Amino acid sequence: MPLDLYNTLTRRKERFEPLVADTVGMYVCGPTVYDTAHIGNARPVVVFDVLYRLLKRLYANVTYVRNITDVDDKIIDRSRESGEPIEALTERTARQYHADMGALNALRPDVEPRATHHIGEMIAMIARLIDLGHAYAADGHVLFSVPSMPEYGQLSRRSPDELIAGARVEVAPYKRDPQDFVLWKPSADDVPGWDSPWGRGRPGWHIECSAMSEKHLGATFDIHGGGLDLIFPHHENEIAQSRCAHAGAPLARTWVHNGFVTVEGEKMSKSLGNFFTVQELLDEHPGEAIRLTLLSAHYRQPLDFTRDGLRQARAALDRWYQSLRGDPVPAEAELPFEVLAALEDDLNTPLAIAHLHELASAVNKADTLGARAAAKGALLAAGKALGLLEQDPEAWFRRAPKGAAGPSDAEIERMIVERRDARKAKDFATADRIRNDLAELGIILEDGPQGTTWKRS
């Protein structure tokens, strides 16, 4: 089946066809590195990671670009509050972001441009917009002239009044129109700044992505992604800048946006006590359980992230990993057609997950070694398409939450050997006591033809 994706620009599901045969360019807005990533930040990473995996399966050449915004007023404010130098703050936060997303099995993008490394490209694009009559310099600022682009607002489909209200526009005497937005702003001596034709300053947020996407994917590319909250003003302004700088050429042919995340039915808020960073969740839950929870709803729909949902995800993964224990699994297997078809239908991950449950059942029902191995291979291939089942099954079951009390792996193995020796000596009372002692510590023993295996409950 061909790939169908919902295009926010046209408000319909469309057959995806790359601009260049067998070659795909995808740009996704990345983090502003001033704070630890929360669960809402993680959803687009996981969603577009699944899309990236699918594109790599379908096309020979895929370039996935996800930027890092390392110059921004939020970064400046956080540095002032904490006293941590800006460069140290952004480097530390970026490292933590990579670690957190890696724990969710997210692949690194092919290109990860940093805003501060592309200031020259931003200045060049701003100068081009001024020369073409789409931007103007005023009072040390450069602003994009929204009235110069009659099609402005097509992505968000808002009226001019709604656009002004939604952008929370800054009232400033140097603006020619309330809708105009900043491309370049002056920098005081104590904040980051670069020399430019308009004085020392720094870029506006929107121009960063327009310049970086042009640098690494060209004026027009295939897919632009991000969260629904970025449609306006960020993506709307990206389109305006890029189209006006390139004689009306479209920025991206397909716009893909994931839905919002709530937590326990409420908007995430520190005051409500439902604000979870990925780091905090990883202290208690495996990254794959968090990932599966994020994929449990269709990417375009709202997702209510709950602790009960996390428990259900962990239980599902326990069942799937249990199916993979024991005899060996084929090195490679074809991705089952039903799973591929679900993903090709606008990334229908809930349907793909339902097929994983069926595949695990097929493993458990297999009555020959060959049939069981084939079913395991299919389950593993399906899991890989979703970024799941990437651990050794034994390692999965032996994971202990951070800071959890309990015996070490070596201590458990020693007690299993003592129990085995007791059973050989027909000292069943001692063998039962060891099993019960381990059970009280949250360690479950499972006896099988290949010996005794164990897992943490």
BELFEN-V898054 format. One record per residue. N is the residue number from 1. OMEGA is omega in degrees with one decimal (NA if undefined). D_FIRST is the distance of its C-alpha to the first C-alpha in Angstrom with 1 decimal. Layout:
# BELFEN-V898054
n:N omega:OMEGA d_first:D_FIRST
n:N omega:OMEGA d_first:D_FIRST
This chain:
# BELFEN-V898054
n:1 omega:174.0 d_first:0.0
n:2 omega:-178.6 d_first:3.8
n:3 omega:174.2 d_first:6.6
n:4 omega:178.2 d_first:9.1
n:5 omega:174.8 d_first:12.6
n:6 omega:-178.1 d_first:15.9
n:7 omega:-178.8 d_first:18.3
n:8 omega:-177.1 d_first:21.9
n:9 omega:-177.8 d_first:23.4
n:10 omega:-179.1 d_first:22.0
n:11 omega:175.6 d_first:21.7
n:12 omega:176.1 d_first:18.3
n:13 omega:-174.1 d_first:14.6
n:14 omega:172.8 d_first:13.2
n:15 omega:-178.1 d_first:10.3
n:16 omega:175.1 d_first:11.3
n:17 omega:-176.7 d_first:12.7
n:18 omega:179.8 d_first:15.3
n:19 omega:176.8 d_first:18.9
n:20 omega:-175.5 d_first:19.2
n:21 omega:175.0 d_first:16.6
n:22 omega:-178.7 d_first:15.3
n:23 omega:-177.2 d_first:17.7
n:24 omega:171.3 d_first:17.5
n:25 omega:-178.4 d_first:20.6
n:26 omega:177.3 d_first:20.8
n:27 omega:178.4 d_first:24.1
n:28 omega:179.7 d_first:25.0
n:29 omega:-176.8 d_first:28.5
n:30 omega:-171.8 d_first:30.3
n:31 omega:163.8 d_first:33.5
n:32 omega:-164.2 d_first:37.0
n:33 omega:175.6 d_first:38.9
n:34 omega:-178.1 d_first:41.9
n:35 omega:179.8 d_first:41.2
n:36 omega:-178.4 d_first:39.3
n:37 omega:175.0 d_first:35.7
n:38 omega:-172.3 d_first:35.3
n:39 omega:175.3 d_first:32.5
n:40 omega:176.1 d_first:31.4
n:41 omega:-175.2 d_first:31.1
n:42 omega:-175.1 d_first:29.0
n:43 omega:179.3 d_first:26.2
n:44 omega:178.5 d_first:24.7
n:45 omega:-178.7 d_first:25.2
n:46 omega:179.9 d_first:23.1
n:47 omega:-176.1 d_first:20.4
n:48 omega:171.1 d_first:20.0
n:49 omega:176.7 d_first:20.4
n:50 omega:178.2 d_first:17.2
n:51 omega:178.2 d_first:15.4
n:52 omega:177.8 d_first:17.2
n:53 omega:-179.7 d_first:16.2
n:54 omega:179.6 d_first:12.5
n:55 omega:179.4 d_first:13.1
n:56 omega:177.2 d_first:15.2
n:57 omega:-172.4 d_first:12.7
n:58 omega:-173.2 d_first:10.3
n:59 omega:-174.9 d_first:13.3
n:60 omega:-174.7 d_first:16.7
n:61 omega:179.9 d_first:19.0
n:62 omega:175.3 d_first:18.9
n:63 omega:-179.5 d_first:22.1
n:64 omega:-179.7 d_first:22.6
n:65 omega:174.8 d_first:25.9
n:66 omega:-171.7 d_first:27.6
n:67 omega:168.0 d_first:31.2
n:68 omega:175.5 d_first:34.4
n:69 omega:-177.7 d_first:36.9
n:70 omega:167.7 d_first:40.2
n:71 omega:-172.9 d_first:42.5
n:72 omega:-179.6 d_first:42.7
n:73 omega:178.2 d_first:45.5
n:74 omega:178.5 d_first:44.3
n:75 omega:179.3 d_first:44.7
n:76 omega:-179.7 d_first:48.2
n:77 omega:-179.3 d_first:49.2
n:78 omega:178.3 d_first:48.1
n:79 omega:179.1 d_first:50.0
n:80 omega:-178.9 d_first:53.1
n:81 omega:-172.4 d_first:52.9
n:82 omega:-174.9 d_first:52.5
n:83 omega:178.8 d_first:54.5
n:84 omega:179.1 d_first:51.8
n:85 omega:-174.7 d_first:51.4
n:86 omega:-178.2 d_first:48.2
n:87 omega:178.5 d_first:47.0
n:88 omega:179.5 d_first:47.6
n:89 omega:-176.9 d_first:45.9
n:90 omega:178.9 d_first:42.7
n:91 omega:-179.7 d_first:42.6
n:92 omega:-177.5 d_first:43.2
n:93 omega:177.8 d_first:40.6
n:94 omega:178.0 d_first:37.9
n:95 omega:179.8 d_first:38.6
n:96 omega:177.4 d_first:38.4
n:97 omega:179.2 d_first:35.1
n:98 omega:-179.9 d_first:33.6
n:99 omega:-178.8 d_first:35.1
n:100 omega:-178.5 d_first:33.8
n:101 omega:174.9 d_first:30.2
n:102 omega:177.7 d_first:30.3
n:103 omega:175.4 d_first:31.5
n:104 omega:179.3 d_first:28.4
n:105 omega:177.0 d_first:26.4
n:106 omega:176.5 d_first:25.2
n:107 omega:175.3 d_first:24.7
n:108 omega:176.2 d_first:27.1
n:109 omega:178.5 d_first:25.7
n:110 omega:179.5 d_first:26.1
n:111 omega:179.3 d_first:28.8
n:112 omega:-176.4 d_first:31.0
n:113 omega:175.0 d_first:33.4
n:114 omega:-177.4 d_first:36.6
n:115 omega:-176.1 d_first:38.1
n:116 omega:178.5 d_first:41.5
n:117 omega:-174.5 d_first:40.3
n:118 omega:-179.8 d_first:39.1
n:119 omega:179.6 d_first:42.2
n:120 omega:179.2 d_first:42.9
n:121 omega:178.5 d_first:39.5
n:122 omega:179.0 d_first:40.1
n:123 omega:-179.8 d_first:43.6
n:124 omega:180.0 d_first:42.4
n:125 omega:178.5 d_first:39.8
n:126 omega:179.0 d_first:42.4
n:127 omega:178.2 d_first:44.9
n:128 omega:-180.0 d_first:42.4
n:129 omega:176.6 d_first:41.9
n:130 omega:-178.7 d_first:45.7
n:131 omega:-177.4 d_first:46.2
n:132 omega:177.0 d_first:43.7
n:133 omega:-179.1 d_first:45.5
n:134 omega:179.8 d_first:42.8
n:135 omega:-178.9 d_first:44.8
n:136 omega:177.5 d_first:48.4
n:137 omega:179.8 d_first:50.7
n:138 omega:173.1 d_first:53.1
n:139 omega:178.5 d_first:55.4
n:140 omega:178.1 d_first:53.6
n:141 omega:165.2 d_first:50.2
n:142 omega:-177.0 d_first:47.5
n:143 omega:173.0 d_first:45.5
n:144 omega:179.7 d_first:42.6
n:145 omega:-177.1 d_first:43.7
n:146 omega:179.0 d_first:41.2
n:147 omega:179.2 d_first:42.9
n:148 omega:179.7 d_first:42.2
n:149 omega:-177.1 d_first:38.5
n:150 omega:-176.7 d_first:38.3
n:151 omega:-177.1 d_first:34.6
n:152 omega:178.5 d_first:35.2
n:153 omega:-176.7 d_first:33.6
n:154 omega:-178.6 d_first:30.4
n:155 omega:-177.6 d_first:28.2
n:156 omega:178.4 d_first:30.4
n:157 omega:177.9 d_first:31.5
n:158 omega:175.0 d_first:35.1
n:159 omega:178.2 d_first:38.3
n:160 omega:179.3 d_first:40.9
n:161 omega:178.6 d_first:42.9
n:162 omega:178.9 d_first:40.0
n:163 omega:179.7 d_first:39.0
n:164 omega:-179.6 d_first:42.6
n:165 omega:-176.7 d_first:42.8
n:166 omega:-178.7 d_first:39.4
n:167 omega:-175.1 d_first:40.3
n:168 omega:-170.4 d_first:43.6
n:169 omega:176.1 d_first:45.1
n:170 omega:176.0 d_first:48.1
n:171 omega:-177.9 d_first:51.1
n:172 omega:-176.5 d_first:52.8
n:173 omega:-177.4 d_first:55.4
n:174 omega:179.3 d_first:53.7
n:175 omega:174.4 d_first:50.6
n:176 omega:-179.2 d_first:50.6
n:177 omega:-178.3 d_first:48.1
n:178 omega:-177.7 d_first:47.3
n:179 omega:-175.5 d_first:43.5
n:180 omega:-177.1 d_first:44.0
n:181 omega:-170.6 d_first:42.7
n:182 omega:170.3 d_first:43.9
n:183 omega:-178.5 d_first:42.7
n:184 omega:-179.3 d_first:45.7
n:185 omega:-179.1 d_first:48.4
n:186 omega:178.7 d_first:51.8
n:187 omega:171.9 d_first:52.3
n:188 omega:-175.9 d_first:55.6
n:189 omega:-174.9 d_first:57.1
n:190 omega:176.9 d_first:56.0
n:191 omega:-179.0 d_first:52.2
n:192 omega:178.8 d_first:49.7
n:193 omega:-179.1 d_first:50.1
n:194 omega:176.8 d_first:49.6
n:195 omega:179.7 d_first:51.7
n:196 omega:176.2 d_first:50.3
n:197 omega:-176.3 d_first:51.8
n:198 omega:-179.5 d_first:52.2
n:199 omega:179.7 d_first:53.9
n:200 omega:-178.1 d_first:53.0
n:201 omega:-178.3 d_first:50.1
n:202 omega:-175.1 d_first:46.5
n:203 omega:166.2 d_first:43.2
n:204 omega:-175.2 d_first:41.7
n:205 omega:-170.0 d_first:38.6
n:206 omega:-176.9 d_first:36.2
n:207 omega:-178.9 d_first:37.2
n:208 omega:-176.3 d_first:36.4
n:209 omega:177.5 d_first:32.6
n:210 omega:-178.6 d_first:32.8
n:211 omega:-177.9 d_first:34.8
n:212 omega:179.2 d_first:32.8
n:213 omega:177.5 d_first:29.4
n:214 omega:-177.8 d_first:31.0
n:215 omega:-170.3 d_first:32.6
n:216 omega:-179.0 d_first:29.6
n:217 omega:-178.8 d_first:26.6
n:218 omega:-176.6 d_first:28.5
n:219 omega:178.7 d_first:29.3
n:220 omega:178.5 d_first:25.8
n:221 omega:-166.7 d_first:22.7
n:222 omega:-171.3 d_first:19.1
n:223 omega:170.9 d_first:19.3
n:224 omega:-176.2 d_first:22.4
n:225 omega:177.0 d_first:22.5
n:226 omega:178.9 d_first:25.2
n:227 omega:178.6 d_first:26.7
n:228 omega:-177.9 d_first:27.4
n:229 omega:-178.5 d_first:31.1
n:230 omega:-177.6 d_first:30.5
n:231 omega:176.8 d_first:29.3
n:232 omega:7.3 d_first:33.0
n:233 omega:-166.3 d_first:35.0
n:234 omega:-176.2 d_first:33.4
n:235 omega:175.5 d_first:30.1
n:236 omega:-179.1 d_first:31.9
n:237 omega:173.5 d_first:34.6
n:238 omega:179.7 d_first:32.3
n:239 omega:-178.3 d_first:30.8
n:240 omega:-178.7 d_first:34.3
n:241 omega:-172.4 d_first:35.7
n:242 omega:179.3 d_first:32.9
n:243 omega:-178.7 d_first:32.5
n:244 omega:178.0 d_first:36.3
n:245 omega:-175.2 d_first:36.8
n:246 omega:172.5 d_first:34.3
n:247 omega:176.2 d_first:35.4
n:248 omega:179.5 d_first:32.8
n:249 omega:-179.2 d_first:29.7
n:250 omega:177.0 d_first:27.0
n:251 omega:178.1 d_first:26.9
n:252 omega:-178.3 d_first:23.3
n:253 omega:179.7 d_first:20.5
n:254 omega:178.5 d_first:18.7
n:255 omega:-176.4 d_first:20.9
n:256 omega:-177.4 d_first:19.7
n:257 omega:176.5 d_first:22.4
n:258 omega:-177.3 d_first:22.9
n:259 omega:-177.6 d_first:25.3
n:260 omega:175.3 d_first:28.9
n:261 omega:167.3 d_first:30.3
n:262 omega:179.4 d_first:33.3
n:263 omega:-178.0 d_first:35.4
n:264 omega:174.9 d_first:36.8
n:265 omega:-177.1 d_first:36.2
n:266 omega:172.0 d_first:38.1
n:267 omega:-176.5 d_first:37.5
n:268 omega:-176.9 d_first:38.0
n:269 omega:177.3 d_first:41.7
n:270 omega:-179.2 d_first:44.3
n:271 omega:178.4 d_first:46.9
n:272 omega:-179.6 d_first:44.9
n:273 omega:-179.5 d_first:44.5
n:274 omega:179.7 d_first:40.7
n:275 omega:-176.4 d_first:40.0
n:276 omega:170.3 d_first:38.2
n:277 omega:177.3 d_first:37.7
n:278 omega:178.5 d_first:35.1
n:279 omega:-179.3 d_first:38.2
n:280 omega:-179.1 d_first:39.9
n:281 omega:-179.9 d_first:37.0
n:282 omega:176.3 d_first:36.5
n:283 omega:-175.2 d_first:40.2
n:284 omega:-171.2 d_first:39.4
n:285 omega:174.6 d_first:35.7
n:286 omega:179.7 d_first:33.4
n:287 omega:-179.7 d_first:30.9
n:288 omega:177.4 d_first:28.0
n:289 omega:176.4 d_first:29.3
n:290 omega:179.6 d_first:29.5
n:291 omega:-179.4 d_first:25.9
n:292 omega:177.3 d_first:24.6
n:293 omega:-180.0 d_first:26.7
n:294 omega:180.0 d_first:25.2
n:295 omega:-173.4 d_first:21.6
n:296 omega:174.7 d_first:22.8
n:297 omega:176.5 d_first:22.3
n:298 omega:-170.1 d_first:19.4
n:299 omega:-178.2 d_first:20.1
n:300 omega:-178.4 d_first:21.0
n:301 omega:172.5 d_first:23.4
n:302 omega:177.5 d_first:26.9
n:303 omega:173.8 d_first:27.4
n:304 omega:-176.1 d_first:30.8
n:305 omega:-176.1 d_first:31.6
n:306 omega:176.4 d_first:34.1
n:307 omega:176.7 d_first:36.0
n:308 omega:176.6 d_first:35.0
n:309 omega:176.1 d_first:31.3
n:310 omega:178.8 d_first:32.2
n:311 omega:178.6 d_first:33.9
n:312 omega:178.4 d_first:31.1
n:313 omega:178.6 d_first:28.7
n:314 omega:179.8 d_first:31.3
n:315 omega:178.2 d_first:31.7
n:316 omega:179.2 d_first:28.0
n:317 omega:175.3 d_first:28.0
n:318 omega:-178.4 d_first:31.3
n:319 omega:-179.2 d_first:29.7
n:320 omega:178.7 d_first:26.7
n:321 omega:176.8 d_first:29.1
n:322 omega:179.2 d_first:31.5
n:323 omega:-176.5 d_first:29.0
n:324 omega:-179.1 d_first:28.7
n:325 omega:174.0 d_first:32.5
n:326 omega:-172.7 d_first:34.5
n:327 omega:-170.8 d_first:33.5
n:328 omega:-178.9 d_first:31.4
n:329 omega:177.2 d_first:27.6
n:330 omega:-178.2 d_first:25.7
n:331 omega:-178.5 d_first:25.3
n:332 omega:176.7 d_first:21.6
n:333 omega:178.0 d_first:18.9
n:334 omega:172.9 d_first:15.1
n:335 omega:-179.8 d_first:13.2
n:336 omega:-175.9 d_first:12.6
n:337 omega:-175.7 d_first:9.2
n:338 omega:179.6 d_first:10.4
n:339 omega:177.8 d_first:11.4
n:340 omega:-179.6 d_first:8.3
n:341 omega:178.9 d_first:6.4
n:342 omega:-178.8 d_first:9.8
n:343 omega:178.3 d_first:10.1
n:344 omega:176.8 d_first:7.0
n:345 omega:177.1 d_first:8.7
n:346 omega:175.9 d_first:11.8
n:347 omega:179.9 d_first:12.9
n:348 omega:-177.2 d_first:13.7
n:349 omega:177.1 d_first:16.1
n:350 omega:177.9 d_first:18.3
n:351 omega:177.3 d_first:15.7
n:352 omega:179.1 d_first:14.8
n:353 omega:177.1 d_first:18.6
n:354 omega:178.1 d_first:19.1
n:355 omega:175.8 d_first:17.0
n:356 omega:176.1 d_first:19.3
n:357 omega:179.1 d_first:22.2
n:358 omega:-179.9 d_first:21.0
n:359 omega:176.7 d_first:20.6
n:360 omega:176.7 d_first:24.1
n:361 omega:179.5 d_first:25.5
n:362 omega:176.5 d_first:24.1
n:363 omega:-175.7 d_first:26.0
n:364 omega:-178.7 d_first:29.1
n:365 omega:-177.2 d_first:29.0
n:366 omega:-174.9 d_first:28.5
n:367 omega:173.8 d_first:31.8
n:368 omega:-179.7 d_first:31.8
n:369 omega:-179.6 d_first:31.6
n:370 omega:-179.7 d_first:28.8
n:371 omega:179.8 d_first:26.6
n:372 omega:179.3 d_first:27.5
n:373 omega:179.8 d_first:26.7
n:374 omega:179.8 d_first:23.2
n:375 omega:177.2 d_first:22.6
n:376 omega:179.0 d_first:24.0
n:377 omega:178.6 d_first:21.8
n:378 omega:179.4 d_first:18.6
n:379 omega:179.2 d_first:20.3
n:380 omega:179.4 d_first:21.2
n:381 omega:178.7 d_first:17.8
n:382 omega:177.9 d_first:16.5
n:383 omega:-178.8 d_first:19.5
n:384 omega:179.4 d_first:19.2
n:385 omega:178.8 d_first:15.8
n:386 omega:-178.0 d_first:17.9
n:387 omega:-177.4 d_first:21.1
n:388 omega:177.5 d_first:22.8
n:389 omega:-177.3 d_first:24.8
n:390 omega:178.4 d_first:26.0
n:391 omega:168.1 d_first:29.6
n:392 omega:-177.4 d_first:31.7
n:393 omega:-179.2 d_first:32.1
n:394 omega:177.7 d_first:35.8
n:395 omega:178.3 d_first:35.9
n:396 omega:-175.3 d_first:33.8
n:397 omega:-177.7 d_first:36.4
n:398 omega:-179.5 d_first:39.3
n:399 omega:175.4 d_first:38.5
n:400 omega:176.2 d_first:41.4
n:401 omega:-179.0 d_first:41.3
n:402 omega:177.5 d_first:43.2
n:403 omega:-178.3 d_first:47.0
n:404 omega:176.3 d_first:46.7
n:405 omega:177.9 d_first:49.8
n:406 omega:-177.0 d_first:49.6
n:407 omega:175.9 d_first:50.2
n:408 omega:177.5 d_first:48.6
n:409 omega:-178.4 d_first:46.3
n:410 omega:178.7 d_first:49.3
n:411 omega:179.3 d_first:51.5
n:412 omega:179.6 d_first:49.0
n:413 omega:178.7 d_first:48.7
n:414 omega:-179.8 d_first:52.5
n:415 omega:177.3 d_first:52.9
n:416 omega:176.9 d_first:50.4
n:417 omega:177.8 d_first:52.5
n:418 omega:179.8 d_first:55.7
n:419 omega:178.6 d_first:54.1
n:420 omega:179.3 d_first:53.1
n:421 omega:178.8 d_first:56.7
n:422 omega:179.8 d_first:58.1
n:423 omega:177.9 d_first:56.1
n:424 omega:179.6 d_first:57.3
n:425 omega:-178.7 d_first:60.9
n:426 omega:174.9 d_first:60.2
n:427 omega:-172.4 d_first:61.0
n:428 omega:177.9 d_first:58.4
n:429 omega:177.8 d_first:60.0
n:430 omega:179.4 d_first:59.3
n:431 omega:179.6 d_first:55.8
n:432 omega:179.8 d_first:55.1
n:433 omega:179.8 d_first:56.8
n:434 omega:177.7 d_first:54.5
n:435 omega:-178.2 d_first:51.4
n:436 omega:178.2 d_first:52.7
n:437 omega:179.2 d_first:53.8
n:438 omega:179.9 d_first:50.3
n:439 omega:178.6 d_first:48.7
n:440 omega:177.8 d_first:51.0
n:441 omega:178.7 d_first:49.7
n:442 omega:-179.4 d_first:46.1
n:443 omega:-177.9 d_first:45.4
n:444 omega:177.5 d_first:43.9
n:445 omega:177.5 d_first:44.6
n:446 omega:-179.5 d_first:42.5
n:447 omega:179.6 d_first:44.2
n:448 omega:-177.7 d_first:42.2
n:449 omega:-179.7 d_first:42.6
n:450 omega:-179.1 d_first:42.1
n:451 omega:-176.5 d_first:44.6
n:452 omega:172.2 d_first:44.5
n:453 omega:-178.5 d_first:41.7
n:454 omega:175.5 d_first:42.0
n:455 omega:175.5 d_first:40.2
n:456 omega:-178.6 d_first:41.3
n:457 omega:NA d_first:41.0
